[in-house]
């Protein structure tokens, strides 16, 4: 059970002046990012409200918010489901990623503290790989790319990218084999970090662009094979 007044929950003092609805919405986003909710999964209103210890009315309001964001989908007479990304949305996600991440890296400040965040993410991914925790590797990969965006020193970009990561996890969730998806990028991130720590930002930006094109192709190919109708699970 997730308590919204626990020290690590979105309701803790560190969450600031966020409303209860904001905190619950962010908690659900993080569950998607961590792979706890999968594309097409039906969310039980009663069970989720009980586990979060909130009213069903509050949860319905949060569902409406996340539906507007494109993260959930309401199906009449069936309930609320985690959204299944379309091919168009996946292409758009990667277009935005290339625009944001490659530019942030190309113009990075050599001593930027975000490099520490990236180093920690790479080390986390290596530990998760050794433990066979491929969802953990995926989460570490997202932290690595958050670090790249932090190089731009723009809070607006950080907020925008955080939302993109939630949508990206949904795209990743279409693949039933997380090891196949995430394994190659542990070493790719390590090599990219070496370029960044060496101050080779232009070279790193070019490598990142190729990296993102490769990732996009894999996700789109999997989508074409596994989600021909883009439907929801029964």
N, CA and C of each residue as an Amber inpcrd file, in Angstrom:
protein
   702
   0.8410000  -1.1950000   0.0000000   0.0000000   0.0000000   0.0000000
   0.8750000   1.2430000   0.0000000   0.5320000   2.2340000  -0.8020000
   1.2880000   3.4840000  -0.8710000   0.5760000   4.5520000  -0.0710000
   1.2150000   5.0270000   0.9790000   0.6210000   6.0910000   1.7860000
   1.1050000   7.4390000   1.2570000   0.1560000   8.3600000   1.0870000
   0.5240000   9.6700000   0.5550000   1.1220000  10.5920000   1.6040000
   1.1960000  10.1210000   2.8620000   1.8570000  10.9480000   3.8710000
   3.1740000  10.3390000   4.3160000   3.6850000   9.3620000   3.5430000
   4.9640000   8.7440000   3.8920000   6.1020000   9.6480000   3.4640000
   7.3070000   9.5360000   4.0780000   8.4180000  10.4360000   3.7790000
   8.8340000  10.4410000   2.3310000   8.6420000   9.3260000   1.6260000
   9.1040000   9.2480000   0.2460000   7.9830000   9.4610000  -0.7520000
   6.7990000   9.7600000  -0.2680000   5.6590000   9.9080000  -1.1660000
   5.5620000  11.3360000  -1.6640000   4.7480000  11.5830000  -2.7190000
   4.5720000  12.9260000  -3.2320000   3.9120000  13.8580000  -2.2430000
   3.4150000  13.3450000  -1.1040000   2.7670000  14.1990000  -0.1250000
   3.7300000  14.6620000   0.9580000   4.9860000  14.2910000   0.8680000
   5.9560000  14.6750000   1.8730000   6.2580000  16.1570000   1.7740000
   6.8830000  16.7890000   2.8120000   7.1790000  18.2140000   2.7690000
   7.9590000  18.6290000   1.5500000   8.8170000  17.7360000   1.0160000
   9.6140000  18.0810000  -0.1520000   8.7450000  18.3590000  -1.3650000
   7.5030000  17.8760000  -1.3330000   6.6150000  18.0820000  -2.4670000
   6.0620000  19.4920000  -2.5050000   6.3220000  20.2770000  -1.4390000
   5.9290000  21.6760000  -1.4390000   4.4410000  21.8400000  -1.2790000
   3.8920000  22.8070000  -2.0090000   2.4960000  23.1800000  -1.8470000
   1.5880000  22.4990000  -2.8590000   1.9710000  21.3680000  -3.3920000
   1.1360000  20.6650000  -4.3510000  -0.1650000  20.2170000  -3.6920000
  -1.2460000  20.2300000  -4.4550000  -2.5130000  19.7400000  -3.9520000
  -2.4960000  18.2190000  -3.9020000  -3.4860000  17.6500000  -3.2290000
  -3.5860000  16.1940000  -3.1620000  -3.7210000  15.6150000  -4.5650000
  -4.5450000  16.2440000  -5.3930000  -4.7120000  15.7510000  -6.7650000
  -3.3930000  15.7530000  -7.5220000  -2.6110000  16.8250000  -7.3450000
  -1.3100000  16.9090000  -8.0100000  -0.3950000  15.7800000  -7.5560000
  -0.4040000  15.5140000  -6.2610000   0.4810000  14.4870000  -5.7120000
   0.0820000  13.0910000  -6.1990000  -1.2160000  12.8420000  -6.2320000
  -1.6730000  11.5350000  -6.7070000  -1.3580000  11.3710000  -8.1960000
  -1.5820000  12.4290000  -8.9750000  -1.2810000  12.3680000 -10.4080000
   0.1970000  12.0760000 -10.6390000   1.0630000  12.7270000  -9.8690000
   2.4980000  12.5070000 -10.0260000   2.8790000  11.0970000  -9.6020000
   2.2230000  10.5810000  -8.5870000   2.5100000   9.2100000  -8.1460000
   2.1620000   8.2100000  -9.2460000   1.0280000   8.4120000  -9.8980000
   0.6390000   7.5130000 -10.9830000   1.5970000   7.6540000 -12.1580000
   2.0180000   8.8880000 -12.4520000   3.0170000   9.0730000 -13.5220000
   4.2770000   8.2820000 -13.2080000   4.7260000   8.3350000 -11.9590000
   5.9480000   7.6350000 -11.5830000   5.7740000   6.1210000 -11.6530000
   4.5840000   5.6370000 -11.3650000   4.3270000   4.2040000 -11.5060000
   4.4360000   3.7810000 -12.9650000   4.0200000   4.6710000 -13.8680000
   4.1680000   4.3850000 -15.2940000   5.6420000   4.3950000 -15.6700000
   6.3850000   5.4020000 -15.1980000   7.8090000   5.5220000 -15.5060000
   8.5760000   4.2890000 -15.0310000   8.2010000   3.7680000 -13.8710000
   8.9000000   2.6100000 -13.3100000   8.4140000   1.2860000 -13.8960000
   7.4510000   1.3620000 -14.8070000   6.9650000   0.1470000 -15.4430000
   5.9660000  -0.6270000 -14.6080000   5.4380000  -0.0230000 -13.5400000
   4.4620000  -0.7130000 -12.6900000   3.0970000  -0.7880000 -13.3570000
   2.7870000   0.1700000 -14.2120000   1.5730000   0.1540000 -15.0140000
   1.9780000   0.0130000 -16.4750000   1.3380000  -0.9020000 -17.1820000
   1.7140000  -1.1960000 -18.5630000   0.7040000  -0.6220000 -19.5470000
   1.1070000  -0.3790000 -20.7920000   0.1760000   0.1120000 -21.8140000
  -1.0030000  -0.8310000 -21.9760000  -2.2000000  -0.2610000 -21.9800000
  -3.4030000  -1.0640000 -22.1450000  -3.9340000  -1.6810000 -20.8700000
  -3.2150000  -1.5290000 -19.7650000  -3.6520000  -2.1220000 -18.4940000
  -4.8680000  -1.3760000 -17.9450000  -5.8700000  -2.1300000 -17.4970000
  -7.0440000  -1.5180000 -16.8810000  -6.7170000  -1.1620000 -15.4310000
  -7.0750000   0.0620000 -15.0250000  -6.8410000   0.5100000 -13.6610000
  -8.1490000   0.4030000 -12.8830000  -8.1420000  -0.4100000 -11.8550000
  -9.3260000  -0.5670000 -11.0210000  -9.4600000   0.6370000 -10.0990000
 -10.5390000   1.3640000 -10.2820000 -10.7610000   2.5580000  -9.4610000
 -10.8280000   2.2060000  -7.9850000 -11.5730000   1.1620000  -7.6470000
 -11.7390000   0.7920000  -6.2390000 -10.4230000   0.3450000  -5.6200000
  -9.6880000  -0.5200000  -6.3170000  -8.4400000  -1.0440000  -5.7710000
  -7.3850000   0.0440000  -5.6410000  -7.2820000   0.9180000  -6.6550000
  -6.2580000   1.9580000  -6.6150000  -6.5780000   3.0100000  -5.5540000
  -7.8530000   3.3810000  -5.4280000  -8.2370000   4.3440000  -4.3960000
  -7.9320000   3.7830000  -3.0120000  -8.1920000   2.4830000  -2.8380000
  -7.9250000   1.8500000  -1.5490000  -6.4300000   1.8040000  -1.2620000
  -5.6160000   1.4460000  -2.2630000  -4.1720000   1.3360000  -2.0360000
  -3.5350000   2.6950000  -1.7580000  -4.0980000   3.7530000  -2.3360000
  -3.5630000   5.1000000  -2.1200000  -4.2000000   5.7990000  -0.9240000
  -5.2350000   5.1570000  -0.3700000  -5.9650000   5.7100000   0.7790000
  -6.5330000   7.0950000   0.4580000  -7.1910000   7.1840000  -0.6890000
  -7.8620000   8.4140000  -1.1050000  -9.2850000   8.0630000  -1.5180000
 -10.1250000   9.0800000  -1.6660000 -11.5020000   8.8290000  -2.0810000
 -11.5640000   8.5220000  -3.5700000 -12.6150000   7.8270000  -3.9600000
 -12.7860000   7.5240000  -5.3740000 -13.0690000   8.7960000  -6.1740000
 -13.7160000   9.7800000  -5.5400000 -13.9570000  11.0550000  -6.2350000
 -12.6350000  11.7410000  -6.5700000 -11.6990000  11.7270000  -5.6190000
 -10.3760000  12.3140000  -5.8770000  -9.6790000  11.5850000  -7.0080000
  -9.7550000  10.2610000  -6.9770000  -9.0970000   9.4750000  -8.0140000
  -9.7160000   9.7440000  -9.3800000 -11.0260000   9.9220000  -9.4280000
 -11.6690000  10.2230000 -10.7110000 -11.1610000  11.5440000 -11.2840000
 -10.9700000  12.5230000 -10.4210000 -10.4410000  13.8140000 -10.8740000
  -9.0200000  13.6450000 -11.4260000  -8.2260000  12.8300000 -10.7550000
  -6.8630000  12.5650000 -11.2200000  -6.9020000  11.8310000 -12.5560000
  -7.7870000  10.8660000 -12.6730000  -7.9390000  10.1530000 -13.9420000
  -8.2590000  11.1210000 -15.0750000  -9.1360000  12.1020000 -14.8040000
  -9.4840000  13.0730000 -15.8470000  -8.2640000  13.8950000 -16.2530000
  -7.4560000  14.2720000 -15.2700000  -6.2420000  15.0450000 -15.5530000
  -5.2800000  14.2500000 -16.4250000  -5.0420000  13.0080000 -16.0490000
  -4.0890000  12.1800000 -16.7850000  -4.6300000  11.7620000 -18.1500000
  -5.9430000  11.7080000 -18.2760000  -6.5440000  11.4360000 -19.5880000
  -6.3020000  12.6130000 -20.5250000  -6.4330000  13.8320000 -20.0030000
  -6.1600000  15.0210000 -20.8110000  -4.6990000  15.0680000 -21.2480000
  -3.8140000  14.5360000 -20.4120000  -2.3900000  14.5050000 -20.7450000
  -2.0580000  13.3880000 -21.7390000  -3.0250000  12.5310000 -22.0170000
  -2.7920000  11.4430000 -22.9580000  -2.1760000  10.2090000 -22.3350000
  -2.0970000  10.1570000 -21.0070000  -1.4680000   9.0150000 -20.3390000
  -2.4660000   7.9090000 -20.0210000  -3.7270000   8.2780000 -19.8790000
  -4.7870000   7.3100000 -19.6280000  -5.8560000   7.4600000 -20.7100000
  -6.7000000   6.4440000 -20.8200000  -7.7880000   6.4850000 -21.7970000
  -9.0500000   5.9290000 -21.1530000 -10.1340000   6.6800000 -21.2690000
 -11.4100000   6.2170000 -20.7230000 -12.1950000   5.5290000 -21.8200000
 -12.5910000   4.2870000 -21.5710000 -13.3960000   3.5240000 -22.5210000
 -14.8000000   3.3780000 -21.9370000 -15.8200000   3.9390000 -22.5630000
 -17.1920000   3.8600000 -22.0310000 -17.6060000   2.4270000 -21.7300000
 -18.1810000   2.2530000 -20.5330000 -18.6810000   0.9540000 -20.0720000
 -17.5760000  -0.0690000 -19.8240000 -16.3280000   0.3540000 -19.9180000
 -15.2130000  -0.5780000 -19.6840000 -14.2810000  -0.0920000 -18.5830000
 -14.1250000   1.2060000 -18.4300000 -13.2690000   1.7320000 -17.3840000
 -12.1320000   2.5720000 -17.9070000 -11.1150000   2.7310000 -17.0730000
  -9.9490000   3.5600000 -17.3900000  -8.7480000   2.6550000 -17.6240000
  -8.0410000   2.9240000 -18.7040000  -6.8950000   2.1120000 -19.0950000
  -5.6600000   2.9970000 -19.2710000  -4.4920000   2.4150000 -19.0480000
  -3.2440000   3.1060000 -19.3820000  -3.1880000   3.2180000 -20.9050000
  -2.8130000   4.3850000 -21.3880000  -2.8280000   4.6360000 -22.8290000
  -1.8340000   3.7470000 -23.5700000  -2.1820000   3.4270000 -24.7990000
  -1.2910000   2.7180000 -25.7100000  -0.8160000   3.7350000 -26.7430000
   0.4720000   4.0530000 -26.7890000   0.9580000   5.0720000 -27.7230000
   0.7010000   4.6940000 -29.1790000   0.4170000   5.6870000 -29.9930000
   0.2780000   5.4670000 -31.4280000   1.6410000   5.6090000 -32.0960000
   1.7430000   5.1430000 -33.3290000   2.9890000   5.3120000 -34.0740000
   3.3310000   6.7940000 -34.2050000   2.3030000   7.6130000 -34.4670000
   2.5410000   9.0560000 -34.6200000   3.1110000   9.6590000 -33.3440000
   2.5950000   9.2350000 -32.1840000   3.0910000   9.7950000 -30.9220000
   4.5160000   9.3460000 -30.6350000   4.8600000   8.1070000 -30.9880000
   6.2230000   7.6220000 -30.7780000   7.2060000   8.4160000 -31.6370000
   6.8450000   8.6350000 -32.9010000   7.6990000   9.4220000 -33.7950000
   7.8900000  10.8260000 -33.2450000   6.7970000  11.4060000 -32.7320000
   6.8760000  12.7670000 -32.1950000   7.7320000  12.8240000 -30.9330000
   7.6100000  11.8170000 -30.0720000   8.4200000  11.7640000 -28.8560000
   9.9040000  11.7940000 -29.2090000  10.2920000  10.9770000 -30.1690000
  11.7070000  10.9240000 -30.5370000  12.1580000  12.1880000 -31.2570000
  11.2760000  12.8150000 -32.0200000  11.6310000  14.0900000 -32.6560000
  11.9480000  15.1340000 -31.5850000  11.0940000  15.2000000 -30.5730000
  11.3050000  16.1590000 -29.4850000  12.5640000  15.8070000 -28.7010000
  12.7900000  14.5220000 -28.4660000  13.9920000  14.1060000 -27.7320000
  15.2610000  14.5580000 -28.4530000  15.2980000  14.3630000 -29.7660000
  16.5020000  14.7680000 -30.5100000  16.7070000  16.2750000 -30.4340000
  15.6220000  17.0300000 -30.5360000  15.7310000  18.4870000 -30.4730000
  16.2430000  18.9530000 -29.1120000  15.7250000  18.3470000 -28.0550000
  16.0840000  18.7930000 -26.7050000  17.4420000  18.2370000 -26.2670000
  17.5930000  16.9180000 -26.3290000  18.7770000  16.2910000 -25.7530000
  20.0560000  16.6140000 -26.5280000  19.9900000  16.5290000 -27.8400000
  21.2050000  16.7650000 -28.6250000  21.6820000  18.2030000 -28.4910000
  20.7420000  19.1390000 -28.4540000  21.1090000  20.5430000 -28.3020000
  21.6660000  20.8080000 -26.9050000  21.0290000  20.2240000 -25.8890000
  21.5060000  20.4040000 -24.5190000  22.9340000  19.8960000 -24.3710000
  23.2220000  18.7610000 -24.9890000  24.5590000  18.1810000 -24.8950000
  25.5740000  18.9940000 -25.6910000  25.2000000  19.4390000 -26.8780000
  26.1280000  20.1870000 -27.7310000  26.5800000  21.4820000 -27.0720000
  25.7050000  22.0990000 -26.2550000  26.0120000  23.3990000 -25.6550000
  26.3030000  23.2950000 -24.1600000  26.6570000  22.1160000 -23.7030000
  26.8540000  21.8910000 -22.2700000  28.0550000  22.6480000 -21.7130000
  27.9240000  23.0350000 -20.4400000  29.0310000  23.6430000 -19.6950000
  29.9360000  22.5190000 -19.1840000  31.2350000  22.5950000 -19.4320000
  32.1360000  21.4710000 -19.1010000  32.0750000  20.9760000 -17.6670000
  31.8510000  21.8570000 -16.7130000  31.8420000  21.4490000 -15.3080000
  30.4300000  21.3330000 -14.7360000  29.4710000  21.1270000 -15.5860000
  28.0740000  21.1000000 -15.1340000  27.8490000  19.9510000 -14.1440000
  27.1550000  20.2200000 -13.0250000  26.9190000  19.1650000 -12.0260000
  26.0080000  18.0460000 -12.5110000  25.2850000  18.2440000 -13.6160000
  24.4200000  17.1800000 -14.1430000  25.2370000  15.9470000 -14.5260000
  26.5370000  16.1250000 -14.7600000  27.3720000  14.9730000 -15.0960000
  27.3920000  13.9610000 -13.9520000  27.2910000  14.4420000 -12.7340000
  27.2450000  13.5390000 -11.5850000  25.9750000  12.6960000 -11.6260000
  24.8610000  13.3390000 -11.9880000  23.5870000  12.6300000 -12.1190000
  23.7090000  11.5240000 -13.1650000  24.3500000  11.8280000 -14.2770000
  24.5250000  10.8350000 -15.3370000  25.4280000   9.6900000 -14.8910000
  26.4860000  10.0150000 -14.1700000  27.3940000   8.9870000 -13.6650000
  26.6520000   8.0560000 -12.7100000  25.8470000   8.6110000 -11.8300000
  25.0820000   7.7960000 -10.8870000  24.0900000   6.8970000 -11.6290000
  23.4950000   7.4220000 -12.7030000  22.5360000   6.6380000 -13.4810000
  23.2310000   5.4740000 -14.1770000  24.4160000   5.7020000 -14.7240000
  25.1730000   4.6360000 -15.3840000  25.5440000   3.5530000 -14.3690000
  25.9890000   3.9670000 -13.1870000  26.3560000   2.9920000 -12.1640000
  25.1430000   2.1890000 -11.7030000  23.9820000   2.8560000 -11.6000000
  22.7570000   2.1590000 -11.2280000  22.3800000   1.1280000 -12.2960000
  22.5190000   1.5160000 -13.5670000  22.1850000   0.6010000 -14.6620000
  23.0840000  -0.6220000 -14.6470000  24.3730000  -0.4250000 -14.3830000
  25.3050000  -1.5520000 -14.3310000  24.9350000  -2.5200000 -13.2080000
  24.5690000  -1.9850000 -12.0480000  24.1700000  -2.8420000 -10.9260000
  22.8970000  -3.6000000 -11.2510000  21.9350000  -2.9110000 -11.8660000
  20.6740000  -3.5650000 -12.2220000  20.9040000  -4.6420000 -13.2800000
  21.8040000  -4.3680000 -14.2350000  22.1030000  -5.3690000 -15.2540000
  22.6970000  -6.6200000 -14.6200000  23.6210000  -6.4240000 -13.7050000
  24.2480000  -7.5650000 -13.0290000  23.2230000  -8.3880000 -12.2420000
  22.1840000  -7.7000000 -11.7480000  21.1550000  -8.3780000 -10.9610000
  20.0290000  -8.9230000 -11.8300000  20.1050000  -8.6670000 -13.1420000
  19.0420000  -9.1170000 -14.0350000  17.7630000  -8.3240000 -13.9060000
  17.8530000  -7.1180000 -13.3430000  16.6880000  -6.2460000 -13.1540000
  16.5770000  -5.3120000 -14.3530000  15.8870000  -5.7710000 -15.4000000
  15.8690000  -4.9970000 -16.6350000  14.9190000  -3.8120000 -16.5850000
  13.8700000  -3.8980000 -15.7730000  13.0330000  -2.7130000 -15.5710000
  13.8330000  -1.6430000 -14.8310000  14.6740000  -2.0850000 -13.8940000
  15.5420000  -1.1500000 -13.1890000  16.5420000  -0.4990000 -14.1290000
  17.0480000  -1.2850000 -15.0840000  17.9500000  -0.7330000 -16.1030000
  17.2300000   0.3430000 -16.9050000  15.9530000   0.0780000 -17.2500000
  15.1830000   1.0590000 -17.9990000  14.9820000   2.3480000 -17.2160000
  14.7210000   2.2150000 -15.9190000  14.5500000   3.4020000 -15.0770000
  15.8570000   4.1920000 -14.9780000  16.9740000   3.4780000 -14.8410000
  18.2820000   4.1300000 -14.7890000  18.5840000   4.8480000 -16.1010000
  18.1780000   4.2390000 -17.2090000  18.3740000   4.8590000 -18.5110000
  17.6310000   6.1840000 -18.5980000  16.4280000   6.2150000 -18.0680000
  15.6620000   7.4570000 -18.0800000  16.3160000   8.5240000 -17.2090000
  16.8770000   8.1030000 -16.0810000  17.5930000   9.0560000 -15.2310000
  18.8030000   9.6240000 -15.9610000  19.4600000   8.7870000 -16.7460000
  20.6130000   9.2510000 -17.5180000  20.1980000  10.3480000 -18.4860000
  19.0910000  10.1530000 -19.1690000  18.6500000  11.1470000 -20.1430000
  18.0820000  12.3920000 -19.4800000  17.5260000  12.2410000 -18.2780000
  17.1360000  13.4290000 -17.5160000  18.3700000  14.2740000 -17.2160000
  19.4810000  13.6050000 -16.9020000  20.7270000  14.3260000 -16.6480000
  21.1990000  15.0940000 -17.8640000  21.0340000  14.5020000 -19.0490000
  21.4250000  15.2090000 -20.2730000  20.6190000  16.4880000 -20.4270000
  19.3150000  16.4110000 -20.2000000  18.4610000  17.5950000 -20.3400000
  18.8130000  18.6470000 -19.2880000  19.2280000  18.2100000 -18.1000000
  19.6230000  19.1470000 -17.0500000  20.8070000  20.0130000 -17.4710000
  21.5700000  19.5510000 -18.4600000  22.7000000  20.3430000 -18.9600000
  22.2440000  21.6730000 -19.5410000  20.9660000  21.7520000 -19.9480000
  20.4500000  22.9770000 -20.5650000  20.1200000  24.0540000 -19.5360000
  20.0830000  23.6990000 -18.2440000  19.7670000  24.6610000 -17.1820000
  18.4350000  25.3620000 -17.4110000  17.4320000  24.5990000 -17.8140000
  16.0940000  25.1540000 -18.0410000  15.0750000  24.3330000 -17.2750000
  14.4440000  24.9380000 -16.2810000  13.4370000  24.2250000 -15.5100000
  12.2400000  23.8620000 -16.3870000  11.9160000  24.7270000 -17.3430000
  10.7990000  24.4220000 -18.2520000  11.0930000  23.1630000 -19.0660000
  12.3260000  23.0400000 -19.5540000  12.6960000  21.8500000 -20.3010000
  12.6880000  20.6110000 -19.4090000  13.1250000  20.7840000 -18.1560000
  13.1170000  19.6480000 -17.2270000  11.6980000  19.1270000 -17.0130000
  10.7440000  20.0550000 -16.8350000   9.3430000  19.6760000 -16.6150000
   8.7750000  19.0160000 -17.8720000   9.0510000  19.6280000 -19.0330000
   8.5810000  19.0610000 -20.2970000   9.1370000  17.6620000 -20.5040000
  10.4240000  17.4880000 -20.2300000  11.0600000  16.1920000 -20.4700000
  10.5480000  15.1340000 -19.4970000  10.2160000  15.5460000 -18.2850000
   9.6650000  14.5910000 -17.3240000   8.3640000  13.9980000 -17.8570000
   7.5500000  14.8250000 -18.4970000   6.3030000  14.3280000 -19.0850000
   6.6040000  13.4150000 -20.2750000   7.5820000  13.7930000 -21.0810000
   7.9540000  12.9760000 -22.2340000   8.4230000  11.5930000 -21.7820000
   9.1350000  11.5410000 -20.6520000   9.6290000  10.2540000 -20.1530000
   8.4850000   9.3130000 -19.7800000   7.3870000   9.8790000 -19.2580000
   6.2430000   9.0250000 -18.9260000   5.6810000   8.4100000 -20.2020000
   5.5320000   9.2220000 -21.2410000   5.0390000   8.7110000 -22.5230000
   6.0310000   7.7040000 -23.1190000   7.3070000   7.9750000 -22.9250000
   8.3320000   7.0840000 -23.4630000   8.2630000   5.7150000 -22.7980000
   8.0400000   5.6940000 -21.4930000   7.9300000   4.4080000 -20.7960000
   6.7510000   3.6090000 -21.3330000   5.6640000   4.2920000 -21.7050000
   4.5340000   3.5940000 -22.3070000   4.9500000   2.9540000 -23.6320000
   5.7320000   3.7060000 -24.4080000   6.2220000   3.1480000 -25.6700000
   7.1130000   1.9350000 -25.4060000   7.9960000   2.0440000 -24.4130000
   8.8610000   0.9280000 -24.0570000   8.0500000  -0.2780000 -23.5680000
   6.9270000   0.0290000 -22.9050000   6.1110000  -1.0330000 -22.3480000
   5.4580000  -1.9240000 -23.3910000   5.4640000  -1.4600000 -24.6370000
   4.9160000  -2.2790000 -25.7190000   5.7870000  -3.4960000 -25.9850000
   7.0500000  -3.3970000 -25.5870000   7.9830000  -4.4900000 -25.8130000
   7.9280000  -5.4570000 -24.6410000   7.6780000  -6.7110000 -24.9090000
   7.5030000  -7.6940000 -23.8360000   8.8310000  -8.2160000 -23.2930000
   9.9340000  -7.8400000 -23.9420000  11.2500000  -8.3180000 -23.5210000
  12.1250000  -7.1200000 -23.1530000  12.0720000  -6.6640000 -21.8890000
  12.8310000  -5.4780000 -21.4970000  14.3380000  -5.6550000 -21.6310000
  14.8250000  -6.8950000 -21.5260000  16.2660000  -7.1110000 -21.6960000
  16.6840000  -6.7580000 -23.1220000  15.9090000  -7.2150000 -24.1020000
  16.2080000  -6.9080000 -25.5020000  16.2090000  -5.4010000 -25.7330000
  15.2740000  -4.7100000 -25.0980000  15.1510000  -3.2640000 -25.3020000
  16.2740000  -2.4850000 -24.6300000  16.5640000  -2.8180000 -23.3720000
  17.4470000  -1.9640000 -22.5760000  18.9140000  -2.3740000 -22.5560000
  19.2080000  -3.6490000 -22.7920000  20.5870000  -4.1280000 -22.6530000
  21.6020000  -3.3430000 -23.4850000  21.3400000  -3.0420000 -24.7590000
  22.3610000  -2.3540000 -25.5600000  22.7180000  -0.9650000 -25.0450000
  21.7740000  -0.3260000 -24.3580000  21.9760000   1.0750000 -24.0020000
  22.7840000   1.2690000 -22.7200000  23.0090000   0.1860000 -21.9790000
  23.8860000   0.3110000 -20.8070000  25.2880000   0.6840000 -21.2680000
  25.8180000  -0.0540000 -22.2220000  27.1560000   0.2430000 -22.7330000
  27.1630000   1.5280000 -23.5640000  26.0770000   1.7830000 -24.2950000
  26.0090000   3.0290000 -25.0660000  26.0440000   4.2460000 -24.1490000
  25.3200000   4.1760000 -23.0480000  25.3310000   5.2870000 -22.0910000
  26.7080000   5.4600000 -21.4680000  27.3680000   4.3460000 -21.1980000
  28.7120000   4.4120000 -20.6260000  29.6670000   5.1280000 -21.5810000
  29.6110000   4.7710000 -22.8660000  30.4800000   5.4060000 -23.8550000
  30.1320000   6.8770000 -24.0400000  28.8470000   7.1730000 -24.0150000
  28.4110000   8.5620000 -24.1560000  28.8900000   9.3890000 -22.9670000
  28.8100000   8.8130000 -21.7790000  29.2820000   9.5180000 -20.5940000
  30.7850000   9.7840000 -20.6750000  31.5400000   8.8390000 -21.2220000
  32.9820000   9.0410000 -21.3820000  33.2710000  10.2470000 -22.2720000
  32.5010000  10.4150000 -23.3400000  32.6660000  11.5840000 -24.2080000
  32.3200000  12.8630000 -23.4660000  31.2530000  12.8150000 -22.6910000
  30.8260000  14.0000000 -21.9420000  31.8740000  14.3810000 -20.9020000
  32.3780000  13.3910000 -20.1610000  33.3680000  13.6850000 -19.1120000
  34.6940000  14.1420000 -19.7080000  34.9280000  13.7820000 -20.9820000
  36.1410000  14.2400000 -21.6660000  35.9470000  15.6090000 -22.3160000
  34.7460000  16.1660000 -22.1860000  34.4700000  17.4780000 -22.7640000
  34.2400000  17.4550000 -24.2640000  33.9920000  16.2680000 -24.8370000
  33.7770000  16.1520000 -26.2820000  32.2740000  16.2500000 -26.5730000
  31.7310000  17.4540000 -26.3680000  30.2800000  17.6160000 -26.4280000
  29.7310000  17.5300000 -27.8460000  30.4250000  18.0740000 -28.8090000
  29.9450000  17.9920000 -30.1980000  29.9140000  16.5440000 -30.6680000
  30.9780000  15.8060000 -30.3540000  31.0270000  14.3880000 -30.7190000
  29.9500000  13.6010000 -29.9840000  29.7590000  13.9470000 -28.7260000
  28.7270000  13.2820000 -27.9340000  27.3320000  13.5570000 -28.4670000
  27.0890000  14.7900000 -28.8940000  25.7860000  15.1530000 -29.4420000
  25.4870000  14.3700000 -30.7180000  26.4950000  14.2290000 -31.5780000
  26.3200000  13.4630000 -32.8150000  26.0600000  11.9910000 -32.5020000
  26.7880000  11.4500000 -31.5280000  26.5870000  10.0560000 -31.1350000
  25.2020000   9.8540000 -30.5370000  24.7440000  10.8300000 -29.7650000
  23.4190000  10.7470000 -29.1570000  22.3230000  10.7650000 -30.2220000
  22.5070000  11.5680000 -31.2510000  21.5230000  11.6190000 -32.3300000
  21.3820000  10.2460000 -32.9940000  22.5210000   9.6020000 -33.2760000
  22.4850000   8.2620000 -33.8700000  21.8400000   7.2520000 -32.9170000
  22.1570000   7.3810000 -31.6600000  21.6330000   6.5190000 -30.5880000
  20.1060000   6.6020000 -30.5520000  19.5680000   7.8310000 -30.6140000
  18.1240000   8.0190000 -30.5330000  17.4200000   7.5060000 -31.7910000
  18.0520000   7.6580000 -32.9370000  17.4930000   7.1150000 -34.1760000
  17.4050000   5.5890000 -34.0740000  18.4490000   4.9680000 -33.5410000
  18.4780000   3.5110000 -33.3650000  17.3630000   3.0700000 -32.4240000
  17.2110000   3.7710000 -31.3140000  16.1820000   3.4290000 -30.3370000
  14.7880000   3.5770000 -30.9410000  14.5720000   4.6500000 -31.6800000
  13.2660000   4.8800000 -32.3060000  12.9090000   3.7460000 -33.2690000
  13.8650000   3.3250000 -34.0560000  13.6060000   2.2540000 -35.0220000
  13.2010000   0.9610000 -34.3350000  13.8640000   0.6420000 -33.2300000
  13.5380000  -0.5820000 -32.5010000  12.1110000  -0.5190000 -31.9540000
  11.7650000   0.6060000 -31.3160000  10.4330000   0.7330000 -30.7180000
   9.3450000   0.6930000 -31.7920000   9.5670000   1.3720000 -32.9050000
   8.5730000   1.3760000 -33.9820000   8.4090000  -0.0130000 -34.5990000
   9.5160000  -0.7240000 -34.7480000   9.4470000  -2.0750000 -35.3160000
   8.6510000  -3.0000000 -34.4070000   8.8740000  -2.8840000 -33.1040000
   8.1450000  -3.7070000 -32.1500000   6.6620000  -3.3490000 -32.1700000
   6.3750000  -2.0640000 -32.2390000   4.9820000  -1.6240000 -32.2840000
   4.2740000  -2.2300000 -33.4940000   4.9340000  -2.1730000 -34.6350000
   4.3290000  -2.6900000 -35.8710000   4.0250000  -4.1810000 -35.7600000
   4.8650000  -4.9230000 -35.0330000   4.6670000  -6.3650000 -34.8960000
   3.6230000  -6.7290000 -33.8470000   3.6180000  -5.9840000 -32.7250000
   2.8300000  -6.4080000 -31.5750000   1.5070000  -5.6710000 -31.4090000
   1.3800000  -4.4770000 -31.9410000   0.1800000  -3.6970000 -31.7090000
  -0.4750000  -3.2770000 -33.0180000  -0.8820000  -4.2300000 -33.8370000
  -1.4250000  -3.8800000 -35.1500000  -2.7080000  -3.0830000 -35.0890000
  -3.5130000  -3.2750000 -34.0050000  -4.7750000  -2.5680000 -33.9390000
  -4.7840000  -1.4510000 -32.9180000  -3.6580000  -1.3180000 -32.1390000
  -3.5920000  -0.2520000 -31.1310000  -4.6900000  -0.3220000 -30.1020000
  -5.2670000  -1.5180000 -29.8960000  -6.4090000  -1.6400000 -29.0070000
  -6.0050000  -1.7830000 -27.5710000  -7.0250000  -1.8460000 -26.6900000
  -6.8120000  -2.0100000 -25.2750000  -6.9850000  -3.4700000 -24.9010000
  -6.3060000  -3.8520000 -23.8150000  -6.4730000  -5.2090000 -23.3160000
  -7.8950000  -5.3910000 -22.8020000  -8.4120000  -6.6090000 -22.8910000
  -9.7430000  -6.8820000 -22.3500000  -9.6560000  -7.1120000 -20.8480000
